[in-house]
Amino acid sequence: MLRWLLEAGADPNREDKDGVLPIRLAHLAGRADTIALLRDYGAHEVELSEKERFFEAVFSNDGDRARALLRPALVAAFEEEDRLALNRSAEHGNIGAVRILLDCGFDISFKGARNWGSTPLHGAAWYGQAEIVELLLSRGSPIDIPANPPEESLPLGWAAHGSTNCRNPYGDYVRTVRALLAAGAEPLPGHADMASPEVAETFHAASAGRDE
């Protein structure tokens, strides 16, 4: 799509509504292919801040460079939106970035101060990102931290609800729920009712196993 737009005459140096150039966004997303394409069509070079270079390394899956850039002064300068990078990576299924951010010391339970704020485990569960759920659990992610008001529910409930309301086509909600149950998450009576048929069956099977 981007190549088609550029070939049709789109300006590679047109800023977005926040005044940010496309090539800067490409750097922050770690998209070397997009950067090269924009340059081919005349995009201006940009100078990245230390923080931007850190996140470029993270989202390029360059853990060594990210860790080399991570200094106390940079960590102290992180704002809430920066600290939510782990949450967004978990939601989007970027397991490479999740690993790097965890290795760099990002808070595995961070949910920010906003309404509806949720931990990385909540987000991964909502999108059925089973591999990331398993990674977060293996790194010690708590299963009993509620989301911020007004939701205040746990990751297992987000997985159940997500299986019918998010329905990420690339997600594996059955595997996600099984991982959470294996980690000790306690299902509530309404979880099976809000879940997809396959996930509901997983809840029923788990309940039957406990009753035996």
C-alpha positions in Angstrom: 0.0 0.0 0.0 2.8 2.5 0.9 4.6 1.9 -2.4 1.4 2.3 -4.3 0.7 5.6 -2.5 4.2 6.9 -3.2 4.0 5.8 -6.8 0.7 7.7 -7.1 2.5 10.9 -5.9 2.0 10.9 -2.1 4.4 13.2 -0.4 6.9 11.2 1.7 7.6 14.3 3.8 4.0 15.2 4.7 3.7 15.4 8.5 0.8 13.7 10.3 -1.7 15.6 12.5 0.9 15.6 15.3 3.6 17.0 13.1 5.6 13.7 12.8 7.2 12.7 9.5 6.5 9.2 8.1 10.2 8.3 8.2 10.3 9.0 12.0 7.3 6.8 12.6 9.1 4.1 10.5 12.2 4.4 12.7 10.1 4.1 15.9 8.4 1.0 14.5 11.8 -0.6 13.6 10.7 -0.9 10.0 14.0 -0.8 8.0 12.1 -1.8 4.8 9.8 1.1 5.1 12.6 3.5 5.9 14.4 2.4 2.7 11.3 2.8 0.6 10.6 6.3 1.9 14.2 7.3 1.3 13.9 6.0 -2.3 11.1 8.4 -2.8 12.9 11.4 -1.3 12.0 11.3 2.4 14.1 13.7 4.5 16.5 12.2 7.0 15.6 12.8 10.7 17.8 13.0 13.8 16.5 10.6 16.4 16.6 11.3 20.1 18.2 8.9 22.5 14.8 7.6 23.5 13.7 7.2 19.9 16.9 5.3 19.1 16.2 3.0 22.0 12.7 2.1 20.8 13.9 1.7 17.2 16.3 -0.9 18.5 13.6 -2.6 20.5 11.2 -2.8 17.6 14.0 -3.9 15.3 14.5 -6.8 17.7 18.1 -5.6 18.3 18.4 -6.5 22.0 22.1 -5.8 22.2 21.7 -2.3 20.9 18.7 -1.6 23.1 20.5 -2.7 26.2 23.6 -0.6 25.2 21.4 2.5 24.9 19.5 2.0 28.2 21.1 4.3 30.7 19.7 5.5 34.1 19.1 9.0 32.7 17.1 7.6 29.8 15.0 5.4 32.1 14.3 8.4 34.3 13.0 10.3 31.3 10.5 7.6 30.4 6.9 8.9 30.5 3.8 6.7 31.1 3.3 6.2 27.3 6.9 5.0 27.0 6.5 2.5 29.8 3.4 1.2 28.1 5.6 -0.1 25.3 5.6 -3.6 26.9 1.8 -3.6 27.1 1.4 -2.6 23.4 3.9 -5.2 22.3 2.1 -7.9 24.2 -1.2 -6.9 22.7 0.2 -6.8 19.1 2.0 -10.2 19.4 5.5 -8.8 19.1 7.2 -11.4 21.2 10.7 -10.2 20.2 10.0 -6.8 21.6 8.4 -8.2 24.7 11.5 -10.3 25.5 13.8 -7.3 25.0 11.7 -4.9 27.1 11.5 -7.5 29.9 15.3 -8.0 29.7 15.6 -4.2 29.9 13.6 -4.1 33.1 10.2 -2.9 32.0 7.6 -3.5 34.7 5.8 -6.8 33.8 2.7 -5.6 35.8 2.6 -2.0 34.6 -0.9 -0.7 33.8 -0.6 3.0 34.1 -3.0 5.4 35.8 -5.7 5.7 33.1 -9.2 4.2 33.3 -9.3 0.7 31.9 -5.5 0.4 32.3 -4.4 -3.2 32.2 -1.2 -5.2 32.6 0.6 -6.8 29.6 -0.9 -10.1 30.6 -4.4 -8.6 30.3 -3.7 -7.3 26.8 -2.1 -10.5 25.6 -5.0 -12.5 27.0 -7.6 -10.2 25.3 -5.9 -10.7 21.9 -5.3 -14.5 22.4 -1.6 -14.0 22.2 -0.9 -17.4 23.7 2.9 -17.5 23.2 3.2 -14.1 24.8 0.9 -15.2 27.7 3.1 -18.2 28.3 6.3 -16.0 28.2 4.9 -13.5 30.6 3.8 -16.2 33.0 7.2 -17.9 32.8 8.8 -14.5 33.7 6.6 -14.2 36.8 3.6 -12.1 35.6 1.0 -12.1 38.4 -2.4 -13.5 37.4 -4.4 -11.7 40.1 -3.8 -8.0 39.4 -7.1 -6.4 38.4 -7.4 -3.9 35.6 -8.0 -0.3 36.6 -11.5 0.9 37.2 -14.2 0.7 35.9 -13.3 -2.8 34.7 -11.3 -4.2 37.6 -11.3 -7.8 36.2 -8.5 -10.3 35.8 -6.6 -11.6 32.7 -8.6 -14.9 32.6 -11.8 -12.9 32.2 -10.2 -10.8 29.5 -9.3 -14.0 27.6 -12.8 -15.4 27.9 -14.4 -12.1 26.8 -11.8 -11.5 24.1 -12.6 -14.9 22.5 -16.1 -13.6 21.5 -15.6 -9.8 21.4 -12.1 -9.3 20.1 -11.8 -12.5 18.2 -8.3 -11.9 16.9 -8.1 -14.1 13.9 -4.5 -14.9 14.7 -5.1 -15.5 18.4 -5.3 -18.9 20.1 -7.8 -18.4 22.9 -8.0 -22.0 24.0 -4.2 -22.2 24.5 -4.3 -18.8 26.2 -7.0 -19.9 28.7 -5.2 -23.2 29.3 -2.0 -21.4 30.1 -3.7 -19.1 32.6 -5.6 -22.0 34.2 -2.4 -24.0 34.5 -0.8 -21.0 36.2 -3.5 -21.1 38.9 -6.0 -18.6 37.5 -9.5 -19.2 39.0 -12.4 -19.2 36.6 -15.6 -17.4 37.7 -19.1 -18.8 37.0 -19.7 -16.4 34.2 -16.5 -17.0 32.3 -17.8 -19.9 30.2 -21.0 -18.0 29.4 -19.1 -15.1 27.9 -16.6 -17.2 26.0 -16.6 -18.7 22.5 -17.8 -22.3 22.3 -14.2 -23.7 22.1 -13.1 -21.7 25.1 -16.2 -22.5 27.1 -15.5 -26.2 26.6 -12.0 -25.6 28.0 -13.6 -24.0 31.1 -16.0 -26.9 31.4 -13.2 -29.5 31.1 -11.2 -27.7 33.7 -14.2 -27.6 36.1 -14.9 -31.3 35.5 -11.3 -32.1 36.3 -11.4 -30.3 39.6 -14.6 -32.1 40.5 -13.2 -35.6 40.0 
